Amino acid sequence: MTMKKSDKIRVAVLYGGRSAEHEVSLNSAANVIEKLDPARFDVIPIGIDKQGNWFLGNEVFKKSLAHKQVSRLRDDSHAWFAPDWIGSPSDQQQVKELALSTGKGPHFDVVFPVVHGTLCEDGTLQGLLEIANLPYVGCGVLASAINMDKDVSKRLVMSAGIPVVPYVVVKNSQWKKTPEQVTRQINEKISYPVFVKPANTGSSIGISKVKTPDQLEAAMAEAFRFDQKVLVEKALNVLELEVAVLESLEPDGDPIVSVVGEIKSRHEFYSYEAKYLDENGAELLIPASVSEKIKEQAREIAKQLFIVLECEGMARVDLFYDQDAKQIVFNEINTIPGFTQISMYPKLMVASGMTYTNLLTHLIQLAMNKHHNKCKLIRSYAD
């Protein structure tokens, strides 16, 4: 029997954001909106422009995709989004009606954040949604914050006995005050070549490969454009492996772990350009071209990392296979992985037997279950 419109779950797809990964978010959100099951869900697009303004509808899509940037939108161009709204405007009139609505209760049932990077998947947005008491897809505040910070996540991973790439942490103030001392520390602890990367960005934004010490200053300047903390990591002889992990709908069930994929970049490394600008920038291999033993090790480590790093909903685990040391090492974890047409997370899940549409349905059900369980908690204390 066909579901009536009023029976559908209203999904607010949140896209854009004040992040260097704004454009990646637009492409991810377009795919999510297209693949959501129309028999089960109504979609409410909510866009955040690069100035941090929130709007209902597709205005941010149109401005960004047409002009490659988002200008500040007029106050009267769309209704402002408030966290306690609910509703599904499909045209301008519905947007106005929603904005003027005085009805009580939420206007949508669940939020699907399809946003990437700083102020999007670092726990700040998740904190807002928690305060607004809205169910949302993906990791909570703690896991989002931990895993956005490449340094903090690596510390927890090391404490769990999983190897990481050797690295040095450099704060901006430290670099400005004593650059010679920092350079000496890098020379002593890790040898060149190295990768210099912001601690809190994704999509390889701000990352440089440094082959000699004379290139370090320019690489640090580039990384500090995006963050106040930078990691300098040793460049190992590695194969890049990726594993998609999905929380089970069964209480206390083991996470669902995908087949193992491999990234073969045709650039110097798997840069933003290789990922999103060059159609032939990288070869994505599913399954990876490693032995079955290494694949099983990678899947087991990915599952362990998902649990150790307090992940919920989904995560893409990025691993390296160190060909010299013959071991798997942790690279980073992405709590809102890309959902573009070329993104590995949905590709890996599809290769593991789950359709794109079923994956989205699974994630929404997880979000609503989590919120239902949280609502049972007592928020006050009385005799």
N, C-alpha and C positions, 0 to 999 in steps of 0.2 A: 504494500500500500504506500502511495506517495505521501511523504510528510507534508503537512500544511506549513506554510511559511512561518506561522507563529510558533511552530514546534521546533524550528531550526535553532541551533546554537549560534549565537551572534559573536563572531570573532573579530576583534579589533586588531588588524594587522598594522603594527607600528613600524615605520620605515624612515629612512633619512638619518638625521642626527647631526650634532655638532662634533663631527669626527672626521679625521682624514680619510676614513673609509666610507664616507657618505655615498659615493657613487656605487660602490660595491653593494651597499644596502639596497639601493633602488633596484638593481638587477635581481638581487635575492628575493626582495618582496614581490616583484612582478611574477616570479615563478611560483612563489607560495600562493599568491592570490589565484593564479591560473589553475593550480593543482588541488586546491581545497575542494573537497567533495560538495558540489552544489546541492545535492539532495539532503545534506546534513547541516550545512553551514551557510549563514549569511555573512558577508564580509563588509566590515567597516574600515576603510583605509584611514589611517591617521598619520600624517606626515609631520616630521620635525625638520625645519629648514636649517641652513648653516648658521643662522643667527640664534637658533634655539627657540623659534616660534613654533607653536603646535597648531595644526590645522586639520580639520576633517576633510576627507575627500582626496582627490588626486592632484591638487594644485602643485605640491612639491615635486611630484613625478614630472609634470609637464614643464615646470620651470627648469628643473635640473637636467632632464634629458634633452630638452630643446636648446638650452643655452650653456650647458656644461657647468652651470653654477646656479645658486639659488639667491635671487635678490630678495630684499626684505619685502614681504607681502603686505598689502594694505590691510588695515584693521577690519575693513568692511568686506574684504574679498571672500572670507570664509568665517564660519563660527570658530571661536577659540575652543580648544579642547580642555576640559576639566576632568580630573581623574574620577569624579563620581557620576559622570554622564553615562547614559546607555542609549543605544539606538542604532539604526542602520540607514543613514541617509543615502539614497541612490541618485538624488538630483539636488539642485540648488534650493528648491522649495522645501525639501525634506530637511536639509541642513538648517534652514531658517526656523522651521518648525521645532526642530530639536533644540536649537539654541534658546528658543523662547519657551520651551516646555517647562512647566512647573511641577510635573509629575514626580513622584518619589520613586526611589529605587534605581538600580543601575540600568543603563541603556545598552550595555553589552554584557556578555556572559564570561568572556575570557579574553586576555590580551596575548597576542602572539608577537613578541618583539623580534623583528627581523632587522636588527641594527648591529653594527659592529664597531669595536674600538672604544676609545675613551669616552666617558659619559654615556655609554650605551650598554656595554656588557661588562663593566667594571664594578658593578654593584650599586652604582648611584641610581640608575633607572629602576633596578629591582627594589631598592629601598623605597622609592616613590610609590611603586605599585603595592608594596607591603603596607605602607602607611594608608594608602587609599583602600586597602582591604580588597584588592582585585586579584583573581586568579591569573597566573601568567605562565607561559611556556618557558621551560629551561631551568637553569640553575638559580639558586637563591642568592641572597646578598653575600654570604660568606664565600661560597665557592666562586662566584663571579669575581669578587675582589682578589681572592688568592690567585686564581689562575690567569687573571689579566696581568699580574705582576710576575714577570719571568724570573726575577730573583727570588721572591717569596715562595713561589711554587717549587722552584728547584731545591730550596732548603728543606721543604717538607718531603720531597721525593728522595733526597739524600738520606733523610732520617729514616725512611722506609727501606733503605738498603738498595735502592735502584740507582745505577750509575747515571751521571749527567756529564755534559760536556764541560771541561775545565773552563772557568770564567773568572773575571774580575769585575766588581761593581764599582762604578764611578758616579759620584754626585756632581751636579753642575757646579756647585759652590766649591767643591774640592778641586775640580779641574781648573777653574778660574784662578784659584789661589795658589796651587802647587802643581802645575802641569808637568814639570820635570820629574817630580816625585812619583806622580801617577804613571808617567811613561816608563820610569825605571821599574816600578812595581809590575807593570805588564811584561816588560822584558824579562824579569826574573821569574815570574810565575807561569807565564805561557809564552811560547815562541810563535813567531809569525809563520804563516799568515793567520790573521784573526778576522772575526766578524764583529763589527761594532753595531749595536742595535739599541733602540729605545727600549726601556723595560716594559712599557705599557702600550704598545701598539700591536696591530696585527697586519695581515696582508703584506708582510715584508716592507712596510713603510718605514723610511728612515734608516734602512740597513745598508751598510757598505762592507765590502770585502777589502781588507787592508793587507797588502803583501809585504810592505816594508815600513819601517818606523816613520819615514818622512811623509807617509800618507795618512798617519794617524790623526793629525790635527784637523784636517778637512773632514774626515769621517766623524770625529767627535762633534764638530760644529753642526754637521747635518743631523746627527742623532739627537742633539740637544735642542733642535728646532721643535721636536715633537714630545719631549719628556725632560724631566729634571733628573732622572736617573737613567744611566746607560750601562749596558752589559758589554764587556769585551770578551768574546769567546774564541777559544782555539778552533781553527778550521781543520777538522778531521777529514780523513779519507773515508767517506760514508756513502751508504745508500739511504735515500730518504723514504721512510715507510710511514703510512698513515692508516689508522684504524678508526672506524666509527663505532661508538658505543651508545647504546640506548637503554634507558632504565626500563625494567620490566613492569608490566601492569600488575603482576602478582606481588602482594606484600612480601617483602624480604626475599623476592626472587633474584637470582643472579642477573646482572646486566646482560643484555643482548649484545654480542660482540660480532662485528662484521668480518668478512674476509679481509685480507691485508692488501692494501694498494701501495703503489710505488710511484714516486715523482722523479722523472728524468728531465731536468731542466736543460734547455739548449742555450741558455744564457750562462753567464759566469756563475750565477746561483739562481735559486727560485725566487726572483725578485717580483715586485709589483708589476713591472712591465711584462715579465714572463708569464705571470698569472692571468692578467686581465687585458693587456694592450696588444700583445703579439699573439695572433691566432696559432702560430707554430712555436710559441715560447717554451712549451714543455710537452712531454709525452706522459700521459697518465696510464699506468699499467694496472689492470685489475684482472687476475690477481698479480701480486708482486713476483718478480723474477728471482726470488730467493728460494732456498730449500724449504721443504715442509716443516722441518725441525725449527727453522728460524721463524717461519710463519706462526707456528704454534706458540713459540716463546713470545712473539710480538703480541699475539692476541691475549695471552695470559697476563703479560705486563700491562697492556692497555686496560684490561678489566681491573687489575689491582690498582692502577693509577686513578681510575674513575672513582673507586671506593676511598682510597687514601686522601684524595683531594676534594672529598665531600660533594661530588657532582650529583646533580639531579637532572632528569629529563634526558639530555643529550650532551655529548662532547665528542669532538674529533681529537684523537690523540696522535701527536706527531712524534715519531721516533726516528732515531738514526741507527743503522747497522754499521758499526765501526769495523771496516774491513781489515784494519791492521791489528786491533785488539781482539777481533772476532767476538764482539759482544754488542748487545743492544743497549743504547743509551737514550735517555729521555731528552727530547728537544723542548716541546711545549704542548699545552692543551688549549683547545679553543672551545669555549662554552656556548657561543652562538656561531656555529660554523656557517660558512657561506652556503646559500641555496641557489646560486646561479646555475645556468645550464652546464657549466664546466666544473662545478664544485664537487669535491671528492666525497663529502659526507653523504649526500643523497645517492651519488653513484655507487658508493660502497654498500649502502643499505639495499639498493635495488639489486646489486650483484649477489647479495646475501638472501634474496628471496622476498623482500618487502617492497611493494610499489611505493612510488613517491606519494600518492594520495593516502595510502594506508599509513605511511610514516607520519604524515601531518595529523591524521586522525588520532593516532597513537599518542603523539605529543600533546595534543589538546586534552585528551582523556586523562593523561598523567597530571596535567596542570590542574584540572578540575578536581581530581581525586585528592591531590596534595592540599588544595585550598579547603576542601571539605573536611579533611582531617585536622587542619590548622584551626578551623572554626570551632572545633570541639574543645580547644584549649581554654583554660580559665585565664582571663586577663585582669582580674581583680582579686583581692583577698579580703575575705570577711569572716568574722567569727562563726 
